[in-house]
């Protein structure tokens, strides 16, 4: 469930919001930031696929040495659909691209989805700004502890913490300096007490957010 990284292995470390198939947009942002794939690291908050135009290219990112990702609810929907051969929920939520692939591309996608099944649910990375915890939707506990069992569904889907925050009832999480989440599309990122919600709706005509951890 957990992956621990030492950020000091890289020159710069970035975290990126939900990509959702917007591969060219991501490449434009990385070029603008002078991202060096030999020295820098990019971590995704999940939801690489669906809704955007280049889901297969985004899925290929998990094979790159300069890239890490936690699983998002869209990766999990895909894995569940493939395992059960029940595709309705995934198709309703942007998975139609998979059905439209030719045979060779579909085989590539299935191989990559097998690799997705090994994606961590939580990444922690120590950088110059302290201990950073990355998960897709939430870390469902009041205090972070590495390898602590937490509810997997909440990691991928829960919006109760950000809903309370937007209603003026925000609650932080102890145990780490920064927590980075996606999942909930926002007009602009929200930062509160070390919590950072960075999905700014790139696939819906918003922006892709990159945040530099070091």
C-alpha positions in Angstrom: 0.0 0.0 0.0 2.8 2.4 0.8 5.9 3.5 -1.2 8.7 5.4 0.6 11.1 7.5 -1.4 14.1 9.6 -0.6 13.7 12.9 -2.5 17.4 13.8 -2.1 18.2 11.3 -4.9 16.8 13.8 -7.4 17.6 17.4 -8.3 14.0 18.6 -8.4 10.9 16.8 -7.3 7.4 17.8 -8.6 3.9 16.6 -8.0 1.3 16.9 -10.7 -2.5 17.0 -10.6 -4.9 14.5 -12.3 -3.7 14.2 -15.9 -6.7 12.3 -17.3 -5.2 11.6 -20.7 -3.9 15.2 -21.3 -0.4 13.9 -22.3 0.6 16.8 -24.6 -0.5 19.4 -21.9 1.7 17.6 -19.4 4.7 17.7 -21.8 4.2 21.4 -22.4 4.3 22.0 -18.7 7.4 19.9 -18.1 9.2 21.7 -20.9 8.2 25.1 -19.5 9.7 24.0 -16.1 12.9 22.7 -17.8 12.2 19.3 -16.3 15.2 17.0 -16.7 14.2 13.3 -16.9 17.8 12.3 -15.9 17.8 14.4 -12.7 14.2 15.2 -11.8 11.2 13.2 -10.5 7.5 13.7 -11.2 4.9 12.2 -8.9 1.3 11.9 -10.0 -1.7 12.0 -7.6 -3.4 9.5 -9.8 -6.1 9.4 -12.5 -3.7 9.2 -15.4 -6.4 8.0 -17.7 -10.0 8.6 -19.0 -11.8 11.6 -20.4 -8.8 13.1 -22.2 -7.5 12.4 -25.7 -4.3 10.4 -24.9 -5.0 7.9 -22.1 -2.7 5.2 -23.5 0.2 7.6 -23.7 -0.4 8.6 -20.1 -0.6 5.0 -19.1 2.8 4.5 -20.6 4.2 7.0 -18.1 4.3 4.4 -15.4 7.2 2.7 -17.3 9.4 5.9 -17.1 12.2 6.0 -14.6 11.5 9.7 -13.9 7.8 9.1 -13.0 5.9 7.7 -10.0 2.2 7.6 -9.3 -0.3 6.6 -6.7 -3.3 4.8 -8.0 -6.4 6.9 -8.6 -10.0 5.9 -8.7 -10.0 5.8 -12.5 -7.1 3.3 -12.5 -9.0 1.2 -10.0 -12.2 1.4 -12.0 -10.3 0.1 -15.0 -8.7 -2.7 -13.0 -12.0 -3.7 -11.6 -13.7 -3.7 -15.0 -11.0 -5.8 -16.6 -11.0 -8.3 -13.7 -14.8 -8.7 -13.7 -15.4 -8.2 -17.4 -18.1 -5.7 -16.3 -17.3 -2.4 -18.1 -20.4 -0.2 -17.5 -19.1 1.9 -14.6 -15.8 2.6 -16.3 -17.4 3.4 -19.6 -19.7 5.9 -18.0 -16.7 7.6 -16.4 -14.5 8.1 -19.5 -13.3 4.5 -20.2 -14.6 4.4 -23.8 -11.1 5.0 -25.2 -10.2 1.4 -24.2 -13.0 -0.1 -26.2 -11.9 2.0 -29.2 -8.3 0.7 -29.3 -7.1 -1.6 -32.0 -5.9 -5.1 -31.0 -2.2 -4.2 -30.6 -2.9 -1.1 -28.6 -5.4 -2.9 -26.4 -2.8 -5.6 -25.7 -0.4 -2.8 -24.7 -3.0 -1.3 -22.4 -3.7 -4.6 -20.7 0.0 -5.1 -20.0 0.2 -1.6 -18.6 -2.9 -2.2 -16.5 -1.3 -5.3 -15.0 1.6 -3.0 -13.9 -1.0 -0.5 -12.5 -2.2 -3.2 -10.2 1.2 -2.8 -8.4 0.9 1.0 -8.0 1.0 2.2 -4.4 -2.0 3.7 -2.7 0.2 6.2 -0.8 3.7 7.6 -1.6 5.8 9.3 1.1 8.8 11.3 0.0 11.3 13.2 2.1 12.3 16.5 0.4 13.9 19.7 1.4 10.4 21.0 2.4 10.0 18.0 4.8 7.9 14.8 4.7 5.4 14.8 1.9 2.5 12.3 1.6 0.7 11.8 -1.7 -2.6 10.0 -2.1 -5.4 10.4 -4.6 -8.4 11.7 -2.7 -7.6 11.7 1.0 -5.5 10.1 3.8 -8.4 8.8 6.0 -6.9 9.3 9.4 -6.1 12.1 11.8 -2.4 11.3 11.8 -0.1 9.8 9.2 1.9 6.7 10.0 3.8 4.8 7.3 2.3 1.3 6.8 -0.7 2.1 8.9 -3.7 0.2 7.6 -6.3 2.7 6.2 -9.5 2.3 4.2 -8.6 1.8 0.5 -11.9 3.1 -0.8 -11.5 6.3 1.1 -8.0 6.8 -0.3 -9.5 6.8 -3.8 -12.9 8.4 -3.4 -13.5 10.3 -0.1 -14.3 14.0 -0.4 -15.6 14.5 3.2 -12.4 16.3 4.4 -12.3 18.8 1.5 -16.0 19.3 1.7 -15.6 20.3 5.4 -12.7 22.5 4.5 -14.7 24.4 1.9 -17.5 24.8 4.4 -15.0 26.5 6.8 -14.6 23.4 9.1 -11.1 22.3 7.9 -9.1 19.7 9.8 -5.5 19.0 9.2 -3.6 15.7 9.4 -0.7 15.1 11.7 2.4 13.0 11.1 3.8 14.7 8.0 4.6 18.2 6.8 2.6 18.2 3.6 -0.3 16.1 2.1 -1.0 16.3 -1.7 -4.3 15.2 -3.1 -6.2 15.3 -6.4 -9.6 13.8 -7.3 -11.8 16.8 -6.7 -11.8 19.3 -9.6 -11.3 22.9 -8.4 -11.1 26.3 -10.0 -7.8 26.8 -8.2 -5.7 24.7 -5.8 -6.6 24.8 -2.1 -3.9 24.9 0.6 -4.8 24.6 4.3 -2.6 23.5 7.3 -0.3 21.4 5.2 -3.1 19.9 3.0 -2.8 20.7 -0.7 -5.7 19.9 -3.1 -4.3 20.4 -6.6 -6.7 19.0 -9.2 -7.5 22.1 -11.1 -9.6 20.3 -13.8 -7.2 20.2 -16.7 -9.4 17.8 -18.7 -12.4 20.0 -18.1 -10.8 23.1 -19.6 -9.0 24.1 -16.4 -5.3 24.0 -15.8 -2.8 21.3 -15.0 -1.1 22.0 -11.7 2.6 21.2 -11.0 3.9 21.9 -7.5 7.6 21.8 -6.8 8.6 20.0 -3.6 12.3 20.6 -4.1 
